[in-house]
Structures are given as structure tokens and as C-alpha cells.
């Protein structure tokens, strides 16, 4: 299919068909459509799809050694406005702390699910809006047009859950249809990955801790994206929750190397 028009098929309780047959019309990926079309059958069953359709899931290349450059730090400090002096970067500051720093501060807290992943390349502890500092104080810059930005964020217990979620979103787009959760998220991520092969990615993490003081206020679950973790939220505020000590706010950013 050409342009931004996505192919459609008809979903039955047995599989997918290219022509209407009292079935619901759904949207699928180009790759999935080409596979169904190539089978040359009235209905391509779910069994056939599971056995024979094995699309390649693109890897997400992660940034390595993201840090504040000394020269960039000085330039950034000179251009910080009076109202943002608290953003001044000092030699001691670690703008991009490695993800292992989060694991160190949460080690003695209740861990709902430990990381099974051991490679945390591209995962950093940074502030909630790191775009300005990335653009002015690192060797990289963010993309001005990032269609998946409104979907590529959420809440988790650890980094492994985020990697698994992104993988699941891509798999859902390539192997399922538009009735499935995260199909649109997977579609936008897949399109950006394939349209921008030189992009590398950062996952920003930011820990939020439960103070267990039963005070009303503080961090709330809503508006931060889907929670991928093991806890079942019972309250509006994190500080009111039981049996959970912290959550990690995450956001996926595509980056490109600066020319100079």
C-alpha cells in the first residue's frame, strides 16, 4: 500500500479475508497484508498465520555513553536565563546518570519485579524534560518531529518491562490488527524506525518514591501513560498506596549525532 493509507482486511472468527463476508473490517500492517495476499486463499486462518508468518521485528538501536561535554556545559551555562539559574551545570553534575544508579537507590526498597535484562545501554536517569539539555549540552540532538512522542512514554517498575513493552508494541503492529491494544503505538514506532535508520534512542527514567505518609497529594497515576508494572493501583496518589515503594517514569527519545 502506498502513502499513509494502511491496508484493511476482514476479520472472522477463523482468520482474515481480503473480501467482505459478514466480517469486521480491520487495519493491519503492509507486511501482514502482503503475507495474507500471497496465500491466495478465501480465508487465511490464524493457525496458518501463527505457523508461517514470521516478520522481522526491528531492533531499537540505543545510544551509548551519553554525557555532558565540558565545552557544551560552559556554553549552556552562559546562555541559561536568569529565571533558570538552578539549571546551571557544574563539574560534579551528572546530567545523564546510568540506569544502574536507580538500581542502587532502590536496592533496599520493596522491589515488585527485578530486572531480568542485564544490558541497560541507552537507559539513563535524567530530569523529566531533558530535550533542552540534550540539545545544548551533549553530542546529540533530539528530533523535532517525533510522531510517536505522545505514545512513547509510561510508568514501570524497571527497565526490562519497558523493553518488553516496546517489543510487544512492534510485534502487535506487525502481526495483529487495529483492534489490539498498542497497535497504533507499534505502528508509529515502526514507521519512525524504518524511516530514520540512523536514529539512536534514549530511554529516560525518573524515579518517584512513595513516602508512605498517607498524605493526600503528590504524584498521581493518571496522565503519565500506561503502568506496565506488577502493582494494581488502588488510590489516586502514589503516597496513599500500600505494598509499593516507587515507580519509574520513562520516555523514549530518538536522537541524532550533531554534525559539529
C-alpha positions as CSV (number, residue, x, y, z in Angstrom):
1,X,0.0,0.0,0.0
2,X,1.3,3.5,-0.9
3,X,1.4,6.7,1.2
4,X,0.0,6.8,4.7
5,X,-3.1,4.7,3.8
6,X,-3.0,1.5,5.7
7,X,-4.3,-1.8,4.2
8,X,-7.6,-3.2,5.5
9,X,-8.8,-6.8,5.7
10,X,-11.9,-8.6,7.1
11,X,-11.6,-10.5,10.4
12,X,-13.6,-13.6,11.1
13,X,-13.6,-16.0,14.0
14,X,-11.2,-18.2,11.9
15,X,-8.8,-15.7,10.4
16,X,-8.6,-12.9,7.8
17,X,-10.1,-12.4,4.4
18,X,-9.5,-9.8,1.7
19,X,-13.2,-9.6,0.7
20,X,-16.2,-8.8,2.9
21,X,-18.1,-11.9,4.3
22,X,-20.2,-10.6,7.2
23,X,-16.9,-9.8,8.9
24,X,-15.4,-6.8,10.7
25,X,-13.1,-4.6,8.7
26,X,-9.7,-4.0,10.5
27,X,-6.4,-2.3,9.7
28,X,-3.2,-4.2,9.5
29,X,0.5,-3.5,8.6
30,X,1.7,-3.6,5.0
31,X,3.9,-6.7,5.8
32,X,0.9,-8.6,7.3
33,X,-1.3,-7.6,4.3
34,X,1.3,-8.8,1.8
35,X,1.5,-12.2,3.6
36,X,-2.3,-12.7,3.6
37,X,-2.5,-11.7,-0.1
38,X,0.3,-14.1,-1.1
39,X,-1.6,-17.1,0.4
40,X,-4.2,-16.8,-2.3
41,X,-7.0,-18.2,-0.1
42,X,-10.5,-17.1,0.8
43,X,-9.6,-17.0,4.5
44,X,-6.1,-17.2,5.9
45,X,-6.6,-18.9,9.2
46,X,-5.0,-17.9,12.5
47,X,-3.3,-21.3,12.5
48,X,-1.7,-20.6,9.2
49,X,-0.5,-17.2,10.3
50,X,1.0,-18.5,13.5
51,X,2.9,-21.2,11.7
52,X,4.1,-19.4,8.7
53,X,4.2,-15.6,9.2
54,X,7.4,-14.6,10.9
55,X,8.1,-10.9,10.2
56,X,11.4,-9.4,11.3
57,X,11.0,-7.2,14.4
58,X,13.3,-4.2,14.0
59,X,15.8,-3.7,16.8
60,X,15.9,-0.3,18.6
61,X,19.5,0.9,18.5
62,X,20.3,2.6,21.8
63,X,22.7,5.5,22.5
64,X,25.9,4.8,24.3
65,X,28.0,7.0,26.6
66,X,25.6,9.9,26.7
67,X,27.2,12.6,28.8
68,X,27.7,16.4,29.2
69,X,30.6,17.7,27.2
70,X,32.8,20.2,29.1
71,X,32.7,22.7,26.3
72,X,29.0,22.3,25.8
73,X,28.5,22.7,29.6
74,X,30.2,26.1,29.6
75,X,28.3,27.3,26.6
76,X,25.0,26.1,28.1
77,X,25.7,27.9,31.4
78,X,26.5,31.1,29.6
79,X,23.1,31.0,27.9
80,X,20.9,30.0,30.8
81,X,18.4,32.8,31.5
82,X,18.2,34.4,34.9
83,X,15.0,32.6,35.7
84,X,16.7,29.2,35.2
85,X,19.9,29.5,37.2
86,X,19.0,26.3,39.0
87,X,19.7,24.5,35.7
88,X,23.4,25.6,35.8
89,X,25.6,22.6,35.3
90,X,28.6,22.1,37.5
91,X,31.6,19.7,37.1
92,X,30.0,17.5,39.7
93,X,26.7,17.2,38.0
94,X,25.8,14.0,36.2
95,X,23.1,15.1,33.8
96,X,22.7,11.6,32.5
97,X,23.2,9.1,35.3
98,X,23.4,5.5,34.3
99,X,20.3,3.3,34.9
100,X,22.3,1.4,37.5
101,X,22.2,4.5,39.7
102,X,18.5,3.9,40.1
103,X,19.0,0.3,40.9
104,X,21.4,1.3,43.7
105,X,18.9,3.7,45.4
106,X,16.1,1.2,45.1
107,X,18.1,-1.8,46.3
108,X,16.8,-1.6,49.9
109,X,13.2,-0.8,48.9
110,X,10.4,-3.2,48.0
111,X,11.1,-4.5,44.5
112,X,7.9,-5.7,42.9
113,X,9.8,-7.3,40.0
114,X,13.5,-7.3,39.4
115,X,15.2,-6.7,36.1
116,X,15.8,-9.8,34.1
117,X,17.7,-7.8,31.5
118,X,21.4,-7.1,32.2
119,X,22.2,-4.7,29.3
120,X,21.0,-1.2,30.1
121,X,22.6,0.6,27.2
122,X,20.7,3.7,26.3
123,X,18.9,3.8,29.7
124,X,19.6,6.9,31.8
125,X,18.3,8.7,34.9
126,X,17.6,12.3,33.8
127,X,15.1,15.0,34.5
128,X,11.5,14.9,33.2
129,X,12.2,17.2,30.3
130,X,15.7,16.5,29.1
131,X,15.3,17.8,25.5
132,X,16.8,21.2,26.1
133,X,19.9,19.8,27.9
134,X,20.4,17.1,25.4
135,X,20.3,19.6,22.5
136,X,22.7,22.1,24.2
137,X,25.0,20.0,26.4
138,X,25.6,16.7,24.7
139,X,26.9,15.4,21.4
140,X,23.4,14.6,20.3
141,X,20.1,16.4,19.5
142,X,16.5,15.3,19.6
143,X,14.3,15.1,16.5
144,X,12.0,18.0,16.1
145,X,9.3,15.7,14.5
146,X,8.7,12.6,16.6
147,X,5.2,11.3,15.8
148,X,5.4,8.6,18.5
149,X,6.3,11.1,21.2
150,X,2.7,11.2,22.5
151,X,2.7,7.4,22.9
152,X,6.3,6.5,23.7
153,X,6.1,7.0,27.5
154,X,4.6,5.5,30.6
155,X,5.3,4.1,34.1
156,X,7.1,0.9,35.1
157,X,8.8,-1.0,37.9
158,X,12.0,-1.5,35.9
159,X,13.7,-1.1,32.5
160,X,13.1,-4.7,31.5
161,X,9.3,-4.0,31.5
162,X,9.9,-1.1,29.1
163,X,12.0,-3.0,26.6
164,X,9.4,-5.9,26.7
165,X,6.6,-3.4,26.1
166,X,8.3,-1.7,23.1
167,X,9.0,-5.1,21.6
168,X,5.4,-6.1,22.2
169,X,4.1,-2.9,20.6
170,X,6.2,-3.6,17.4
171,X,5.1,-7.3,17.3
172,X,1.4,-6.2,17.8
173,X,1.6,-3.8,14.8
174,X,3.3,-6.4,12.5
175,X,1.3,-9.5,13.5
176,X,-2.1,-8.3,14.8
177,X,-4.7,-5.8,13.8
178,X,-6.1,-2.4,14.8
179,X,-8.4,-3.9,17.4
180,X,-5.5,-4.8,19.6
181,X,-4.0,-2.5,22.3
182,X,-0.8,-0.8,21.4
183,X,-1.3,-1.3,17.7
184,X,-1.1,2.4,17.0
185,X,1.9,2.8,19.3
186,X,3.7,0.0,17.5
187,X,2.8,1.5,14.1
188,X,4.2,4.9,14.9
189,X,7.4,3.4,16.4
190,X,7.9,1.0,13.5
191,X,7.4,3.8,10.9
192,X,9.9,6.0,12.6
193,X,12.5,3.2,13.0
194,X,12.3,2.3,9.3
195,X,12.1,5.9,8.0
196,X,15.0,7.1,10.2
197,X,17.6,4.2,10.1
198,X,20.4,6.5,11.5
199,X,18.5,7.4,14.7
200,X,19.6,6.1,18.0
201,X,17.4,6.0,21.1
202,X,17.5,7.1,24.7
203,X,15.1,5.9,27.4
204,X,14.9,8.4,30.1
205,X,13.9,7.1,33.6
206,X,12.9,9.2,36.5
207,X,12.1,7.5,39.9
208,X,9.1,8.7,42.0
209,X,9.0,7.4,45.6
210,X,6.2,6.5,47.8
211,X,6.6,8.4,51.1
212,X,4.0,6.1,52.9
213,X,2.7,9.1,54.9
214,X,-1.0,8.8,53.8
215,X,-1.0,12.5,52.9
216,X,-3.3,13.5,50.1
217,X,-1.3,15.0,47.3
218,X,1.9,14.3,45.4
219,X,2.3,12.1,42.4
220,X,-0.8,10.8,40.7
221,X,-1.2,7.8,38.4
222,X,-3.2,9.5,35.7
223,X,-1.7,11.4,32.7
224,X,1.7,9.6,33.0
225,X,0.9,6.9,30.5
226,X,0.2,3.2,31.0
227,X,1.6,1.4,34.0
228,X,3.5,-1.7,33.0
229,X,4.3,-3.0,36.4
230,X,3.0,-5.6,38.8
231,X,1.1,-3.4,41.3
232,X,-2.6,-2.8,41.0
233,X,-3.3,0.8,41.8
234,X,-5.9,1.3,44.4
235,X,-5.7,5.0,45.1
236,X,-5.3,8.3,43.2
237,X,-2.0,9.2,44.7
238,X,1.2,7.0,45.0
239,X,1.7,8.1,48.6
240,X,-1.6,6.5,49.6
241,X,-0.7,3.1,48.1
242,X,0.3,0.1,50.1
243,X,2.9,-2.5,49.0
244,X,4.7,-0.3,46.5
245,X,7.7,1.9,47.3
246,X,8.4,3.5,43.9
247,X,7.7,3.8,40.2
248,X,9.8,4.7,37.3
249,X,8.6,7.3,34.8
250,X,10.0,6.5,31.3
251,X,10.1,8.2,27.9
252,X,11.7,7.1,24.7
253,X,13.6,9.7,22.7
254,X,15.2,9.4,19.2
255,X,18.5,11.2,18.9
256,X,20.8,12.1,16.1
257,X,24.5,12.9,16.2
258,X,25.3,16.5,15.8
259,X,27.2,17.4,12.7
260,X,29.7,19.6,14.5
